[in-house]
């Protein structure tokens, strides 16, 4: 569009010329973090950002508990997407208590389509990706009833019983878990993770799936389980 002048000064400034498409960049995507966000979640931050020593402000994450949020704020649950697209779906952000206790989150930010390639006067090729708001899928049904056969306490001798007992990431590549044990750090957690190496043999690390093995698990614990279909381990 309006690009002919670079081929010849005899063109009109509004002439559109045929040209070869710019070569796609091989550089990794760089996420631009708003200045207002000190902590931008597991995809961008390296290491733990929200801590009890340096608590997060509203709209920042990923937090683990209310102590990692500033005064009068609480740590939400998978709620960061309401603030920006660069957050991981499982990131927890600090919010006001009234917000966390209100109606379920229905609108979140996601990445839209990439814009066209633009060439600056210096010849640098860039393009941008816009944030868009989308409706989050909501399950209209009520919470399922509890299976009476699901244990309420960890079985005797179970090494990893979730963050309510041993904390997060009890299952590691050095000491992997059996089926029904957690918390493992799998691919669904994004950022730096262990893949499925925190689970023994052909088991895979699930996502928020531990409640099926025991009510004593935290709702966000990830447990080792049998793959639902034949697959290669990552």
N, C-alpha and C positions, 0 to 999 in steps of 0.2 A: 504494500500500500504506500503510494507516494514515494517510491523508492528509485525512480529512474535517474535522478540527478547523479547518483554515484556511478552510473554507466556513461553519462555524457551530459555536459552542460547545456546541450541543445534541446534536452527534454524539458517539457513543461513541469513545473513543481508538483503538479497533481497527477502526472502520468504514473501508471502502475506497470512495472516491468516484471517479466518472468525471471526467476532466479532459483538457484539451488537452495533447498532447505538447509538451515544451519545444522551442523553436526550436534547430536545430543551430548550433553556433558557427561563425563564419566566420574565426576566428582560426587561424593555422597551428598545427600540432601542436608542442608544446613537449616535448622529450625531457628527462627528469630524469636527470642523470648522478650515479651514486653518488659519494659524497665520496671513496671510495678511488681513483677513476679520474681522474688528471690529464689523460690523453690518451684520448679516446673515439672515435677514428676519423674518417674523412673526412666522414661525414654531419653530425657535430656540430662538430668542431674547424674553426676557420678558420685556414688555413695549416698549416705543418708543425709538429707537436707533439713527436714523438720526434726528438731530435738527439744528436749525439755530445757536445755541450756539456751538454744536459739530457736524459740517457738515460731511457728508460721502465722502469717496474717490471714485474713479471710480470703479465700480463693487460691491459697497456696497449698501444695502437697508434694509428696505423699506423706501423710502422718500415720501414726500407729495408734495413738490414744489421745485423750483430751489434754494431757500434760504437754504434748508437743504443739499445742495451739496457744495463741495469745490469750490475753485476758478476755473472759466472757465468751470464748469460742469453744466449739466442740469439734472433734474429729468425725467427719462424715463417713459414709460407706459407699465406695464406688461412685462418687458424686462429682469428680473433678471435671468431667466432660461438659458440665454446665458452664464452666468458666472459659475453656479454650480447647481447641482441637488437638493441640500438641500433647495433652495429657493421655495417659494410658487408660483404657476402660476400667481397670481395677485400681486406679489411683484414688486415694481418699484425701479430700481437701477440708481445710478448716472452714467452718461456717458458724453462723449464729445459731444458738439452740432452737430458736423459733423456726428457722429454715429447715433444720434437720428433722424436726418433728412435724413439719407440715405435710402437704400432699406429696405423693411420690413424684420423682423427677420425670418429666415428660418431654422436655426439649433439651437437646444437647448440641454441642459443636462437633462437627466432623470436617475433614478436608474435602473441599470441592475439587472440580477438575482443574488441571493446570491451564494457565493462560498461554497465549501464543508466545513464541520466542521473540524477544526484542533485541535489537543490536544497537548499542550505544555509539556515540561518535568515535569512541576509541576502539570500536570493534569488539567489545566485550558482549557476549551473548548471555542473556538472562531470561528467566521467566518466573512467574509467581504462582502460588497456589492459594486460593482464597478459602477462608473459613465460611462454612454455611451452617445454618441451624436446621436440625432434622428432628422428627418425632422419635423418641425412644420407644422401642417395643415394650409394651406393658402387658403383663399377664393378668387378664381380668378376673381369673379364678382366685379363690381364696387359697391360703396356704394349705398344702396337703396335710392330711392327718398323720400323726406320728405312728410308725410301724411299732407295735408292741414288742416285736422281736429284736428291735435295735437296742443295743446295750446303752445304759445311762452312765456307766463308768468304764474306764479302760480295763481290758482283761489283764489278769495277773501276768506280769512278765513282758507286757508290751513296751517296747523301747521308746517309740515315738507316738505320742498321743495328742499332738497339736499344740497350738500356741497357748492354750489354757493350762498346759502342763509343762512342756519343755521349751516353749517359745517357738518362733518361726525357724524354718529351715533346719529341722532336726535331721532330715534325710539328706545326705550328701553323697557325692561320688565316692568319697573315701569310706563311708559307712552307710550304704544304701538300705532302703526300707523294704519290708515285705508288703504284700497286698493289704490294704486297709490301714496302713500307717502313714502319718504325715506330721509335719507339714513339709512337702517337697517344693523345690523351686523350679517349676517347669516352664516350657515355652510360652504358656499363656500369661505368665507374669511379666513378659517383656523385659527390656533392658538386659542387664547382665544376669544370666540364668544358667542352670545346670543341664538344660535339656531334660532328658529322661534318665540321666546317669545317676540320679538320686534314688532310683528304684532298682530292685534286683531283677536280673534276668531279662525277660521280655516285657516286664511290667512298664507302664507309662505313668507319667505324673499328670493327674487330672487337674481340673480347675473348679474350685469351690465345691468339691464333690465328697468331702469327708463325712458329711452328715448321714450318708447312706450306711456308713460303717459304725457310727456311734453318735448319740446325742451329746456326748461330752465334748465333741469337737466344736471349734469356732466355725461360724457360718462361712468364713472365708478361707478355711484351711484347705490345702490341696493334698490329696492322698494318692498313693500308688495304687493302680488298678490294672486289670487285664485290658488290653486294647479291645475296643469294640469291633474292630475289623482288622484283618491282617494288614500290617504296615511295617515299614522300616523304622527303627528307632533313630531319632535325631541325635 
